[in-house]
Amino acid sequence: MKQRILWALVVLNVALAVSLALRFTHDDTASAQVRRPADYILVPGEVTGGASEVVYMVDITNGWLGAMAYDDASHVLNTMPPIDLNRVFETNTAPRGAGNAPRR
């Protein structure tokens, strides 16, 4: 029994080593750019009127905002779908004409 487990671990280690070697030696010439991992900023916060605290996650590379909160009562991690911050902060580039004049 011990010998069977030993050989299974040896085979697993060889498979992992081959997988690692292929990952570093694989030449991906089809893509013009190599993507790097995103940079994140994590900001703790509180929800007004809520009992739980929230962790806001800002993905600087892709320009996304997400959030997570842990619910103690049901032991569940609640997540918010990401928001594209580039769309939120884009400016209106329409020229100001008669219909676009600001109200005073």
N, C-alpha and C positions, 0 to 999 in steps of 0.2 A: 504494500500500500504506500509506504514512504517513497519507494522508488518511482512509482507511478506519479506521485505528486511532484517529485523532483524533476522528472522529465517534462511534465506539463509546464512547470515554471521555466525550465530551460527553453522550451519551444516558445513560450510567451515572451521571454526576454529577447530571443532572436527575432521574433516578429516585430517587437517594438523597436529594436535596433535598426532593422531594415526600413521600417516606416520612418524613423527619424532621419536615416541616411538619405532616403528618397526625398524627404521634405527639403533638405538642405542642398541636394544636388540637382533637383528638378529645375530645368531652365524653361521659364514661361516666356517665350518670345512673342506670344500672341498679344499680350497686354503691353501697352506702351508705358504704363505707369505702375509702379509697385505701391500698393496701398499699405499704409502703416496703421497701427492701432490708433484709435481715437483718443484725444485728451479729454479728461472729464474734470469738472469741478463739482464737488458735493457740498451742499449747503443745508444744514439742519434748520428746521423751522417749525412753527406751530400753526394750526388751523384755528381760525376764530370760530368759537362756538363748538369746537370739537374737543374730545378728551385725549386724542392721540397726537403724537408729533409726526412730522413729515421730514423726509430727506429728499430735497430737490436735487436732480442730477442734470447738469448742463454739459452737453456734448459739444465742445468747442470746435472740433474738426468738422462735424456735419451740421452744426447749428440747430440742435434739438434740445428741448427741455422735457424732462420727465420727472415723475415723483413716485415715491413709495412710502407707505405707512403700514405699520404693524398693528393689527387689531388684537389686543390682549384677550378680549372676551372670547373670540372664536379661534384664536391662534392662527390667523391668516395674514399673509403679506399682500396688501392691496396695492396694485400698481395703476398708474395713470398712463394712457397711451401717449407717445411722444408728440410734442407740438413742434412744428417747423418754425423756428424763430426768424428765419429769413423772410418768411411770408408775413409774420406778425409785424416786423419792423421795416418792411419795404415802404418807400415813400410814394406818394401819388405824384406821378410825373406829368399829369395832364396839364396843359397850359391853362392859365386863368383867363377865361373869357367872360362874356356877359352872364352865362349860366353858372360859371364856377367861381364867381366873385364871393369873397367871404362876407358874412353878415355882420353888421355892426349894431 
